[in-house]
Amino acid sequence: MKILSILAITAALFTLTSCDQFKSPAPQSSSGVRKATVSIKPNFTFEGKRVTAEQFNLMTRQKRANAAGALKHLYVVSAFSGDVILYSTVKGKVTSSGKRLTAKHVAAIEGQNVGSAHNGMLIRIGNQNYYTPEVLQDDGTYGASNKYLYWVDARGVGHEQYVTGGTFIHVSDAPMAFPKIILNLEETAESK
């Protein structure tokens, strides 16, 4: 019995000490530079909570987009000429075509074993419960948004910038002026 106990303790110690051998090394570039980390202090305040700048922008955008009576200004601008092709007011916010109120994919019907302990999030369609691999997002929808940048300027005006092929779309909380700027990149005889 004593020998079995010693063997069990030895096996446990061997297992614990050998685990370090299987840890993956920190990511490293071909030049030898290792992954760096930084400690970020939450220096912004949103509704009494300390948050980071990224969290502040995301929370501000969600709150402004869902504020009762929110009005935005949408501009479709030619990437070639700088001309505003379309201007429109927007009640609330613009919505990407990839957004949906229901999940698009179903992994399993409730009670169905598909070989995994976790089949996704439970959703109800009609009278049947299903599991979906999709996650309900902060805004209460499924699906992806078009790529954009969001920021709040020094005056407190929120902006969204969407880049597409021959145009870019700009959405703001306040009307904007778009001065036409022409960059001439041709070489002239005087510049030679």
Secondary structure, DSSP 8 states (H G I E B T S, - for coil): -HHHHHHHHHHHHHHHHHGGGGS----B-TTS-B---------EEETTEEE-HHHHHHHHHHHHHTSTT-EEEEEEEETTT--EEEEEEEES----TT-BSS-S---EETT---S-S---EEEEETTEEEEES----TTS-BS----EEEEE-TTS-EEEEEE-SSEEEEEESS--------------GGG-
